Amino acid sequence: MTQSKVALFVTCLVDMMRPRIGFAAIRALEAAGCDVVVPEGQTCCGQPALNSGDTDHAIALAKQTIVALEPYEAVVVPSGSCGGTIRCHYPELFEHDPEWLPRAQAVAAKTWEIMAYLDEISGWKPEGVQVDAKATYHDSCSGLRELGVKAQPRRLLKPIAGLELTPLAGEETCCGFGGTFCVKYPAISNAIVGEKADAIEATGADLLLAGDLGCLMNMAGKLNRQGSKVRAFHAIELIAGMGDGPAIGEEA
């Protein structure tokens, strides 16, 4: 088997708050036959600056990221929002820059959200993984609307023995996180995540799954404050056979 040299863009939140997601991503990619590299030059993709209108800093971070990711055949991101920033918004940032536009377009074209990459590009499926639980899935806004990530994680979760997936009412509705939105408009964000938490509870699920740590932290925090027993995981943790550890917000 010819191995693809894949750069894992870890993301800030995963690096600081839940490194386990990064290790799960590496495990799954290696199982799919990839030669995984974590480029040392990566930091933030620039999304918070971009969303806040700080274009200068967004461009500086984008340039740094492009340089770090250019040498690899593919870039894989365990986050629809960061993946969407690189794939959709980097070319927009350099629309009028003849030097950086082709470089941004080249990196954008080879950037994939991890579950889309595993499902569509590698064709890999998890084997020998068992999770005896009922789970529900939230579709994060950027992954769904910018990258078309919807069926891919569900196809990867389907082979997991013992896992029952149950639909979530409003599964495509925002959880209220929205990056800097939850900081700028906390009252609105809290109302939105409150409705989401109620919908999650109504499923009777043991587990909440999604593809973006920011969304998961927001929903897990609200569920915890409401005394819920629902445990939150990034879907790649279960897919990689790492669903036996502490859930998001639980002590290791």
Phi and psi in degrees as GROMACS dihedral restraints (atoms count N, CA, C in turn):
[ dihedral_restraints ]
;  ai    aj    ak    al  type     phi  dphi    fc
    3     4     5     6     1   -81.3    20    10
    4     5     6     7     1   123.3    20    10
    6     7     8     9     1   -83.8    20    10
    7     8     9    10     1   137.0    20    10
    9    10    11    12     1   -86.9    20    10
   10    11    12    13     1   134.2    20    10
   12    13    14    15     1   -86.2    20    10
   13    14    15    16     1   108.8    20    10
   15    16    17    18     1  -111.7    20    10
   16    17    18    19     1   131.7    20    10
   18    19    20    21     1   -91.6    20    10
   19    20    21    22     1   126.7    20    10
   21    22    23    24     1   -93.5    20    10
   22    23    24    25     1   116.3    20    10
   24    25    26    27     1   -90.6    20    10
   25    26    27    28     1   106.4    20    10
   27    28    29    30     1   -70.0    20    10
   28    29    30    31     1   -37.7    20    10
   30    31    32    33     1    84.6    20    10
   31    32    33    34     1   150.6    20    10
   33    34    35    36     1   -62.1    20    10
   34    35    36    37     1   -48.5    20    10
   36    37    38    39     1   -62.5    20    10
   37    38    39    40     1   -43.0    20    10
   39    40    41    42     1   -63.0    20    10
   40    41    42    43     1   -44.6    20    10
   42    43    44    45     1   -61.2    20    10
   43    44    45    46     1   -42.5    20    10
   45    46    47    48     1   -89.8    20    10
   46    47    48    49     1   -34.5    20    10
   48    49    50    51     1  -110.4    20    10
   49    50    51    52     1   -28.3    20    10
   51    52    53    54     1  -152.6    20    10
   52    53    54    55     1    66.1    20    10
   54    55    56    57     1   -56.1    20    10
   55    56    57    58     1   -23.3    20    10
   57    58    59    60     1   -55.1    20    10
   58    59    60    61     1   -32.8    20    10
   60    61    62    63     1   -65.1    20    10
   61    62    63    64     1   -40.3    20    10
   63    64    65    66     1   -62.8    20    10
   64    65    66    67     1   -43.1    20    10
   66    67    68    69     1   -67.3    20    10
   67    68    69    70     1   -35.3    20    10
   69    70    71    72     1   -65.6    20    10
   70    71    72    73     1   -40.2    20    10
   72    73    74    75     1   -60.9    20    10
   73    74    75    76     1   -44.7    20    10
   75    76    77    78     1   -62.2    20    10
   76    77    78    79     1   -44.1    20    10
   78    79    80    81     1   -59.7    20    10
   79    80    81    82     1   -46.2    20    10
   81    82    83    84     1   -66.7    20    10
   82    83    84    85     1   -43.1    20    10
   84    85    86    87     1   -64.9    20    10
   85    86    87    88     1   -40.9    20    10
   87    88    89    90     1   -66.3    20    10
   88    89    90    91     1   -38.2    20    10
   90    91    92    93     1   -63.1    20    10
   91    92    93    94     1   -28.4    20    10
   93    94    95    96     1   -83.8    20    10
   94    95    96    97     1     2.0    20    10
   96    97    98    99     1    93.5    20    10
   97    98    99   100     1    15.6    20    10
   99   100   101   102     1   -91.7    20    10
  100   101   102   103     1   147.2    20    10
  102   103   104   105     1   -93.7    20    10
  103   104   105   106     1   104.2    20    10
  105   106   107   108     1   -94.9    20    10
  106   107   108   109     1   131.2    20    10
  108   109   110   111     1  -123.6    20    10
  109   110   111   112     1   139.4    20    10
  111   112   113   114     1  -108.8    20    10
  112   113   114   115     1    96.6    20    10
  114   115   116   117     1   -58.4    20    10
  115   116   117   118     1   131.1    20    10
  117   118   119   120     1   -72.0    20    10
  118   119   120   121     1   -21.2    20    10
  120   121   122   123     1   -78.6    20    10
  121   122   123   124     1    -3.1    20    10
  123   124   125   126     1   -79.2    20    10
  124   125   126   127     1   142.5    20    10
  126   127   128   129     1  -135.3    20    10
  127   128   129   130     1  -118.1    20    10
  129   130   131   132     1   -87.4    20    10
  130   131   132   133     1   146.0    20    10
  132   133   134   135     1   -74.4    20    10
  133   134   135   136     1   -16.5    20    10
  135   136   137   138     1   100.2    20    10
  136   137   138   139     1     2.4    20    10
  138   139   140   141     1   -59.2    20    10
  139   140   141   142     1   -46.7    20    10
  141   142   143   144     1   -58.1    20    10
  142   143   144   145     1   -41.6    20    10
  144   145   146   147     1   -65.4    20    10
  145   146   147   148     1   -43.6    20    10
  147   148   149   150     1   -61.0    20    10
  148   149   150   151     1   -45.6    20    10
  150   151   152   153     1   -67.0    20    10
  151   152   153   154     1   -23.8    20    10
  153   154   155   156     1   -94.7    20    10
  154   155   156   157     1     2.5    20    10
  156   157   158   159     1    84.7    20    10
  157   158   159   160     1     8.4    20    10
  159   160   161   162     1   -89.1    20    10
  160   161   162   163     1    74.3    20    10
  162   163   164   165     1   -63.6    20    10
  163   164   165   166     1   -37.0    20    10
  165   166   167   168     1   -60.2    20    10
  166   167   168   169     1   -47.0    20    10
  168   169   170   171     1   -71.7    20    10
  169   170   171   172     1   -34.0    20    10
  171   172   173   174     1   -61.3    20    10
  172   173   174   175     1   -42.5    20    10
  174   175   176   177     1   -65.8    20    10
  175   176   177   178     1   -42.1    20    10
  177   178   179   180     1   -61.4    20    10
  178   179   180   181     1   -43.8    20    10
  180   181   182   183     1   -69.3    20    10
  181   182   183   184     1   -36.6    20    10
  183   184   185   186     1   -63.2    20    10
  184   185   186   187     1   -43.5    20    10
  186   187   188   189     1   -61.3    20    10
  187   188   189   190     1   -43.8    20    10
  189   190   191   192     1   -60.9    20    10
  190   191   192   193     1   -41.4    20    10
  192   193   194   195     1   -68.6    20    10
  193   194   195   196     1   -42.3    20    10
  195   196   197   198     1   -59.5    20    10
  196   197   198   199     1   -46.3    20    10
  198   199   200   201     1   -59.7    20    10
  199   200   201   202     1   -40.5    20    10
  201   202   203   204     1   -68.5    20    10
  202   203   204   205     1   -31.0    20    10
  204   205   206   207     1  -100.6    20    10
  205   206   207   208     1   -13.4    20    10
  207   208   209   210     1   -56.6    20    10
  208   209   210   211     1   -36.4    20    10
  210   211   212   213     1   -71.8    20    10
  211   212   213   214     1    -6.5    20    10
  213   214   215   216     1  -105.8    20    10
  214   215   216   217     1   155.8    20    10
  216   217   218   219     1   -69.1    20    10
  217   218   219   220     1   -35.2    20    10
  219   220   221   222     1  -147.5    20    10
  220   221   222   223     1   154.4    20    10
  222   223   224   225     1  -119.8    20    10
  223   224   225   226     1   127.5    20    10
  225   226   227   228     1  -120.9    20    10
  226   227   228   229     1   135.0    20    10
  228   229   230   231     1  -129.7    20    10
  229   230   231   232     1   126.5    20    10
  231   232   233   234     1   -83.9    20    10
  232   233   234   235     1    46.7    20    10
  234   235   236   237     1  -164.0    20    10
  235   236   237   238     1   121.5    20    10
  237   238   239   240     1   -67.0    20    10
  238   239   240   241     1   -32.9    20    10
  240   241   242   243     1   -71.1    20    10
  241   242   243   244     1   -45.9    20    10
  243   244   245   246     1   -69.6    20    10
  244   245   246   247     1   -39.8    20    10
  246   247   248   249     1   -61.7    20    10
  247   248   249   250     1   -41.0    20    10
  249   250   251   252     1   -65.7    20    10
  250   251   252   253     1   -35.4    20    10
  252   253   254   255     1   -62.3    20    10
  253   254   255   256     1   -47.5    20    10
  255   256   257   258     1   -68.2    20    10
  256   257   258   259     1   -45.4    20    10
  258   259   260   261     1   -77.5    20    10
  259   260   261   262     1   -39.7    20    10
  261   262   263   264     1   -99.1    20    10
  262   263   264   265     1   -37.8    20    10
  264   265   266   267     1  -100.4    20    10
  265   266   267   268     1   -22.9    20    10
  267   268   269   270     1   -58.5    20    10
  268   269   270   271     1   -48.2    20    10
  270   271   272   273     1   -59.6    20    10
  271   272   273   274     1   -32.9    20    10
  273   274   275   276     1   -67.2    20    10
  274   275   276   277     1   -38.9    20    10
  276   277   278   279     1   -61.4    20    10
  277   278   279   280     1   -33.3    20    10
  279   280   281   282     1  -109.8    20    10
  280   281   282   283     1    24.6    20    10
  282   283   284   285     1   -54.5    20    10
  283   284   285   286     1   -34.5    20    10
  285   286   287   288     1  -109.8    20    10
  286   287   288   289     1    19.5    20    10
  288   289   290   291     1  -115.6    20    10
  289   290   291   292     1   100.6    20    10
  291   292   293   294     1   -65.0    20    10
  292   293   294   295     1   -21.1    20    10
  294   295   296   297     1   -79.9    20    10
  295   296   297   298     1   -45.4    20    10
  297   298   299   300     1   -93.0    20    10
  298   299   300   301     1   -20.3    20    10
  300   301   302   303     1   -58.8    20    10
  301   302   303   304     1   -49.8    20    10
  303   304   305   306     1   -63.7    20    10
  304   305   306   307     1   -31.9    20    10
  306   307   308   309     1   -69.9    20    10
  307   308   309   310     1   -41.3    20    10
  309   310   311   312     1   -64.4    20    10
  310   311   312   313     1   -41.3    20    10
  312   313   314   315     1   -64.6    20    10
  313   314   315   316     1   -39.3    20    10
  315   316   317   318     1   -65.8    20    10
  316   317   318   319     1   -43.5    20    10
  318   319   320   321     1   -68.4    20    10
  319   320   321   322     1   -40.7    20    10
  321   322   323   324     1   -59.0    20    10
  322   323   324   325     1   -42.0    20    10
  324   325   326   327     1   -66.4    20    10
  325   326   327   328     1   -23.5    20    10
  327   328   329   330     1  -108.9    20    10
  328   329   330   331     1    14.8    20    10
  330   331   332   333     1   -98.0    20    10
  331   332   333   334     1   132.4    20    10
  333   334   335   336     1  -134.9    20    10
  334   335   336   337     1   139.9    20    10
  336   337   338   339     1   -65.9    20    10
  337   338   339   340     1   142.3    20    10
  339   340   341   342     1   -60.2    20    10
  340   341   342   343     1   -41.0    20    10
  342   343   344   345     1   -73.5    20    10
  343   344   345   346     1   -30.2    20    10
  345   346   347   348     1   -67.5    20    10
  346   347   348   349     1   -40.3    20    10
  348   349   350   351     1   -63.9    20    10
  349   350   351   352     1   -48.3    20    10
  351   352   353   354     1   -62.5    20    10
  352   353   354   355     1   -39.8    20    10
  354   355   356   357     1   -79.4    20    10
  355   356   357   358     1   -46.7    20    10
  357   358   359   360     1   -89.8    20    10
  358   359   360   361     1   -37.2    20    10
  360   361   362   363     1   -94.4    20    10
  361   362   363   364     1   -50.6    20    10
  363   364   365   366     1   -85.7    20    10
  364   365   366   367     1   -26.1    20    10
  366   367   368   369     1    68.0    20    10
  367   368   369   370     1    21.3    20    10
  369   370   371   372     1   -81.6    20    10
  370   371   372   373     1   147.4    20    10
  372   373   374   375     1  -130.0    20    10
  373   374   375   376     1   143.2    20    10
  375   376   377   378     1   -67.2    20    10
  376   377   378   379     1   141.8    20    10
  378   379   380   381     1  -126.6    20    10
  379   380   381   382     1   140.7    20    10
  381   382   383   384     1    71.1    20    10
  382   383   384   385     1    19.3    20    10
  384   385   386   387     1   -99.8    20    10
  385   386   387   388     1   133.9    20    10
  387   388   389   390     1  -132.2    20    10
  388   389   390   391     1   131.3    20    10
  390   391   392   393     1  -138.7    20    10
  391   392   393   394     1   106.9    20    10
  393   394   395   396     1   -85.9    20    10
  394   395   396   397     1    88.2    20    10
  396   397   398   399     1  -163.4    20    10
  397   398   399   400     1   162.6    20    10
  399   400   401   402     1  -102.7    20    10
  400   401   402   403     1   127.3    20    10
  402   403   404   405     1  -126.0    20    10
  403   404   405   406     1   154.6    20    10
  405   406   407   408     1  -128.1    20    10
  406   407   408   409     1   157.1    20    10
  408   409   410   411     1  -126.0    20    10
  409   410   411   412     1   131.5    20    10
  411   412   413   414     1  -103.7    20    10
  412   413   414   415     1   128.5    20    10
  414   415   416   417     1   -89.4    20    10
  415   416   417   418     1   113.1    20    10
  417   418   419   420     1   -69.9    20    10
  418   419   420   421     1   146.0    20    10
  420   421   422   423     1   -57.7    20    10
  421   422   423   424     1   -52.8    20    10
  423   424   425   426     1   -66.7    20    10
  424   425   426   427     1   -44.6    20    10
  426   427   428   429     1   -60.2    20    10
  427   428   429   430     1   -43.0    20    10
  429   430   431   432     1   -70.4    20    10
  430   431   432   433     1   -52.7    20    10
  432   433   434   435     1   -86.4    20    10
  433   434   435   436     1   -30.4    20    10
  435   436   437   438     1   -94.3    20    10
  436   437   438   439     1   -31.9    20    10
  438   439   440   441     1  -116.1    20    10
  439   440   441   442     1    -5.9    20    10
  441   442   443   444     1    69.4    20    10
  442   443   444   445     1    30.2    20    10
  444   445   446   447     1   -87.1    20    10
  445   446   447   448     1   110.9    20    10
  447   448   449   450     1  -147.0    20    10
  448   449   450   451     1   -64.1    20    10
  450   451   452   453     1   -78.3    20    10
  451   452   453   454     1   -28.0    20    10
  453   454   455   456     1   -58.0    20    10
  454   455   456   457     1   -51.1    20    10
  456   457   458   459     1   -63.5    20    10
  457   458   459   460     1   -34.2    20    10
  459   460   461   462     1   -67.8    20    10
  460   461   462   463     1   -36.1    20    10
  462   463   464   465     1   -67.3    20    10
  463   464   465   466     1   -35.3    20    10
  465   466   467   468     1   -74.6    20    10
  466   467   468   469     1   -30.0    20    10
  468   469   470   471     1   -78.8    20    10
  469   470   471   472     1   -26.0    20    10
  471   472   473   474     1   -57.6    20    10
  472   473   474   475     1   -39.7    20    10
  474   475   476   477     1   -73.0    20    10
  475   476   477   478     1    -8.3    20    10
  477   478   479   480     1   -70.1    20    10
  478   479   480   481     1   118.1    20    10
  480   481   482   483     1   -65.6    20    10
  481   482   483   484     1   135.3    20    10
  483   484   485   486     1    85.1    20    10
  484   485   486   487     1    -8.0    20    10
  486   487   488   489     1   -91.6    20    10
  487   488   489   490     1   123.1    20    10
  489   490   491   492     1  -107.6    20    10
  490   491   492   493     1   120.2    20    10
  492   493   494   495     1   -95.2    20    10
  493   494   495   496     1   126.1    20    10
  495   496   497   498     1  -117.1    20    10
  496   497   498   499     1   140.7    20    10
  498   499   500   501     1   -63.6    20    10
  499   500   501   502     1   149.7    20    10
  501   502   503   504     1  -112.2    20    10
  502   503   504   505     1   121.8    20    10
  504   505   506   507     1   -61.1    20    10
  505   506   507   508     1   128.6    20    10
  507   508   509   510     1    72.4    20    10
  508   509   510   511     1    31.3    20    10
  510   511   512   513     1   -61.6    20    10
  511   512   513   514     1   -22.7    20    10
  513   514   515   516     1   -97.5    20    10
  514   515   516   517     1     3.9    20    10
  516   517   518   519     1   -87.6    20    10
  517   518   519   520     1   140.5    20    10
  519   520   521   522     1   -55.1    20    10
  520   521   522   523     1   143.8    20    10
  522   523   524   525     1   -85.9    20    10
  523   524   525   526     1    -8.3    20    10
  525   526   527   528     1    99.8    20    10
  526   527   528   529     1    -5.0    20    10
  528   529   530   531     1   -72.2    20    10
  529   530   531   532     1   -69.8    20    10
  531   532   533   534     1    60.7    20    10
  532   533   534   535     1    31.1    20    10
  534   535   536   537     1    63.4    20    10
  535   536   537   538     1  -117.4    20    10
  537   538   539   540     1   -75.8    20    10
  538   539   540   541     1    -9.1    20    10
  540   541   542   543     1   -58.3    20    10
  541   542   543   544     1   -42.0    20    10
  543   544   545   546     1   -68.0    20    10
  544   545   546   547     1   -20.9    20    10
  546   547   548   549     1   -84.3    20    10
  547   548   549   550     1   -40.1    20    10
  549   550   551   552     1   -75.3    20    10
  550   551   552   553     1   -35.2    20    10
  552   553   554   555     1  -130.2    20    10
  553   554   555   556     1    65.2    20    10
  555   556   557   558     1   -61.5    20    10
  556   557   558   559     1   -36.7    20    10
  558   559   560   561     1   -65.9    20    10
  559   560   561   562     1   -43.4    20    10
  561   562   563   564     1   -66.1    20    10
  562   563   564   565     1   -44.1    20    10
  564   565   566   567     1   -58.6    20    10
  565   566   567   568     1   -44.3    20    10
  567   568   569   570     1   -64.2    20    10
  568   569   570   571     1   -38.3    20    10
  570   571   572   573     1   -65.7    20    10
  571   572   573   574     1   -40.6    20    10
  573   574   575   576     1   -66.3    20    10
  574   575   576   577     1   -46.3    20    10
  576   577   578   579     1   -70.3    20    10
  577   578   579   580     1   -25.8    20    10
  579   580   581   582     1   -63.9    20    10
  580   581   582   583     1   -43.8    20    10
  582   583   584   585     1   -63.8    20    10
  583   584   585   586     1   -39.5    20    10
  585   586   587   588     1   -65.1    20    10
  586   587   588   589     1   -43.2    20    10
  588   589   590   591     1   -61.5    20    10
  589   590   591   592     1   -40.3    20    10
  591   592   593   594     1   -63.1    20    10
  592   593   594   595     1   -39.8    20    10
  594   595   596   597     1   -67.0    20    10
  595   596   597   598     1   -38.0    20    10
  597   598   599   600     1   -64.6    20    10
  598   599   600   601     1   -46.3    20    10
  600   601   602   603     1   -59.9    20    10
  601   602   603   604     1   -37.5    20    10
  603   604   605   606     1   -66.2    20    10
  604   605   606   607     1   -19.2    20    10
  606   607   608   609     1   -74.5    20    10
  607   608   609   610     1   -21.8    20    10
  609   610   611   612     1    74.2    20    10
  610   611   612   613     1    15.4    20    10
  612   613   614   615     1   -74.5    20    10
  613   614   615   616     1   151.8    20    10
  615   616   617   618     1   -85.6    20    10
  616   617   618   619     1   -31.8    20    10
  618   619   620   621     1  -125.1    20    10
  619   620   621   622     1   142.8    20    10
  621   622   623   624     1  -109.8    20    10
  622   623   624   625     1   126.2    20    10
  624   625   626   627     1  -119.2    20    10
  625   626   627   628     1   149.6    20    10
  627   628   629   630     1  -162.9    20    10
  628   629   630   631     1  -179.9    20    10
  630   631   632   633     1  -114.5    20    10
  631   632   633   634     1     7.2    20    10
  633   634   635   636     1  -132.7    20    10
  634   635   636   637     1   124.2    20    10
  636   637   638   639     1   -64.4    20    10
  637   638   639   640     1   -36.6    20    10
  639   640   641   642     1   -58.5    20    10
  640   641   642   643     1   -46.5    20    10
  642   643   644   645     1   -63.3    20    10
  643   644   645   646     1   -43.3    20    10
  645   646   647   648     1   -64.0    20    10
  646   647   648   649     1   -42.1    20    10
  648   649   650   651     1   -63.1    20    10
  649   650   651   652     1   -40.2    20    10
  651   652   653   654     1   -63.7    20    10
  652   653   654   655     1   -48.2    20    10
  654   655   656   657     1   -70.7    20    10
  655   656   657   658     1   -41.4    20    10
  657   658   659   660     1   -63.2    20    10
  658   659   660   661     1   -39.1    20    10
  660   661   662   663     1   -62.5    20    10
  661   662   663   664     1   -43.6    20    10
  663   664   665   666     1   -67.0    20    10
  664   665   666   667     1   -43.6    20    10
  666   667   668   669     1   -60.3    20    10
  667   668   669   670     1   -42.1    20    10
  669   670   671   672     1   -64.0    20    10
  670   671   672   673     1   -42.6    20    10
  672   673   674   675     1   -65.7    20    10
  673   674   675   676     1   -25.0    20    10
  675   676   677   678     1   -91.1    20    10
  676   677   678   679     1     3.1    20    10
  678   679   680   681     1    77.8    20    10
  679   680   681   682     1    19.8    20    10
  681   682   683   684     1   -72.4    20    10
  682   683   684   685     1   151.5    20    10
  684   685   686   687     1   -94.9    20    10
  685   686   687   688     1    -2.8    20    10
  687   688   689   690     1   -67.7    20    10
  688   689   690   691     1   133.7    20    10
  690   691   692   693     1  -108.4    20    10
  691   692   693   694     1   138.0    20    10
  693   694   695   696     1  -107.4    20    10
  694   695   696   697     1   135.4    20    10
  696   697   698   699     1  -139.2    20    10
  697   698   699   700     1   149.0    20    10
  699   700   701   702     1   -70.3    20    10
  700   701   702   703     1   136.7    20    10
  702   703   704   705     1   -57.0    20    10
  703   704   705   706     1   -32.9    20    10
  705   706   707   708     1   -65.5    20    10
  706   707   708   709     1   -24.7    20    10
  708   709   710   711     1   -64.2    20    10
  709   710   711   712     1   -44.7    20    10
  711   712   713   714     1   -69.1    20    10
  712   713   714   715     1   -43.2    20    10
  714   715   716   717     1   -60.7    20    10
  715   716   717   718     1   -35.1    20    10
  717   718   719   720     1   -85.8    20    10
  718   719   720   721     1     3.5    20    10
  720   721   722   723     1    77.0    20    10
  721   722   723   724     1    26.7    20    10
  723   724   725   726     1  -118.0    20    10
  724   725   726   727     1    33.0    20    10
  726   727   728   729     1   -89.2    20    10
  727   728   729   730     1    10.0    20    10
  729   730   731   732     1   -96.8    20    10
  730   731   732   733     1     2.5    20    10
  732   733   734   735     1   -94.1    20    10
  733   734   735   736     1  -171.6    20    10
  735   736   737   738     1   -65.7    20    10
  736   737   738   739     1   142.5    20    10
  738   739   740   741     1   -75.9    20    10
  739   740   741   742     1   171.3    20    10
  741   742   743   744     1   -61.9    20    10
  742   743   744   745     1   126.6    20    10
  744   745   746   747     1    92.8    20    10
  745   746   747   748     1    -9.8    20    10
  747   748   749   750     1   -91.5    20    10
  748   749   750   751     1   151.5    20    10
  750   751   752   753     1   -72.1    20    10
  751   752   753   754     1   140.3    20    10
